[in-house]
Amino acid sequence: MRNLVPVKCTNQTLYFERLQPVITSGDINEDVIVFDFCPMWDGFQKTAVFYRDGGDVYHVLVQNDNTCIVPKEVLVDPGEVHFGVFGVKDDRQRTS
């Protein structure tokens, strides 16, 4: 069973639905962000962006069920992982 991490996206702000979700370094294809987008995001093609301080940035397409897997590259070492999401619809782009 995968580790599901629920995240609420209201307007352009992300919130964890539970405090300090546990994501373990070294996981591969194990941690899944489950987004709950407000109607403002309807019709947008969404992409999650993951990075570590000073590290490479990884883009992951958010699936139709509003989930995406945390890339293994940001989980190699212990520490903080940062992420956000952006959406594209026609000539518009929305960011969190």
C-alpha positions as CSV (number, residue, x, y, z in Angstrom):
1,M,0.0,0.0,0.0
2,R,1.3,3.4,-0.9
3,N,1.7,6.4,1.4
4,L,-1.0,8.8,0.5
5,V,-0.4,12.5,1.4
6,P,-3.6,14.6,1.1
7,V,-3.1,18.2,0.1
8,K,-5.8,20.8,-0.3
9,C,-5.4,23.5,-2.9
10,T,-7.7,26.5,-2.1
11,N,-7.4,29.4,-4.6
12,Q,-3.6,29.4,-5.0
13,T,-2.5,28.1,-1.6
14,L,-1.5,24.5,-0.7
15,Y,-2.3,23.1,2.7
16,F,-1.5,19.7,4.2
17,E,-4.7,18.0,5.3
18,R,-2.9,16.4,8.2
19,L,0.0,17.9,10.1
20,Q,3.5,16.9,9.2
21,P,2.9,13.9,6.9
22,V,5.6,11.3,7.0
23,I,7.6,10.8,3.8
24,T,10.7,8.7,4.3
25,S,14.0,9.3,2.4
26,G,14.9,6.5,0.1
27,D,11.3,5.7,-1.0
28,I,10.7,4.9,-4.7
29,N,7.2,5.2,-6.2
30,E,5.8,4.9,-2.7
31,D,4.6,8.4,-1.7
32,V,1.6,9.9,-3.5
33,I,0.3,13.4,-3.3
34,V,-3.5,13.5,-3.5
35,F,-4.6,17.0,-4.4
36,D,-8.1,18.4,-3.5
37,F,-8.4,21.3,-5.9
38,C,-11.0,24.1,-5.5
39,P,-13.2,24.8,-8.5
40,M,-10.9,27.6,-9.5
41,W,-8.6,24.9,-11.0
42,D,-11.3,23.2,-13.1
43,G,-10.2,22.6,-16.7
44,F,-6.5,23.3,-16.0
45,Q,-3.8,20.7,-16.9
46,K,-1.8,20.5,-13.7
47,T,1.8,19.8,-13.0
48,A,3.5,19.4,-9.6
49,V,7.0,20.8,-9.1
50,F,9.4,19.2,-6.5
51,Y,12.8,20.4,-5.4
52,R,15.3,20.5,-2.5
53,D,17.2,23.6,-1.5
54,G,19.7,24.3,-4.2
55,G,18.9,21.2,-6.1
56,D,17.4,20.2,-9.4
57,V,13.7,20.8,-10.0
58,Y,11.4,17.8,-11.0
59,H,8.1,18.2,-12.8
60,V,5.4,15.5,-12.5
61,L,2.2,15.6,-14.4
62,V,-0.8,15.5,-12.1
63,Q,-3.1,12.6,-13.2
64,N,-6.8,12.9,-13.9
65,D,-7.5,11.6,-10.4
66,N,-5.5,14.5,-9.0
67,T,-2.6,12.4,-7.8
68,C,1.1,12.3,-8.5
69,I,4.0,10.3,-7.2
70,V,6.8,12.2,-5.3
71,P,9.9,11.8,-7.5
72,K,12.6,9.5,-6.0
73,E,15.3,12.0,-6.8
74,V,14.1,14.4,-4.1
75,L,13.9,11.6,-1.5
76,V,17.5,10.3,-1.8
77,D,18.7,12.2,1.3
78,P,17.0,13.2,4.5
79,G,15.8,16.8,4.7
80,E,13.1,19.1,3.5
81,V,11.3,18.7,0.1
82,H,9.5,21.7,-1.4
83,F,6.7,21.4,-3.8
84,G,4.0,23.4,-5.6
85,V,1.7,23.0,-8.5
86,F,0.9,25.0,-11.7
87,G,-1.9,24.7,-14.1
88,V,-2.3,25.6,-17.8
89,K,-5.6,26.3,-19.6
90,D,-5.5,27.8,-23.1
91,D,-3.3,30.9,-22.8
92,R,-3.6,31.1,-18.9
93,Q,-1.2,29.8,-16.3
94,R,-2.1,29.5,-12.6
95,T,0.4,28.8,-9.8
96,S,0.3,27.8,-6.1
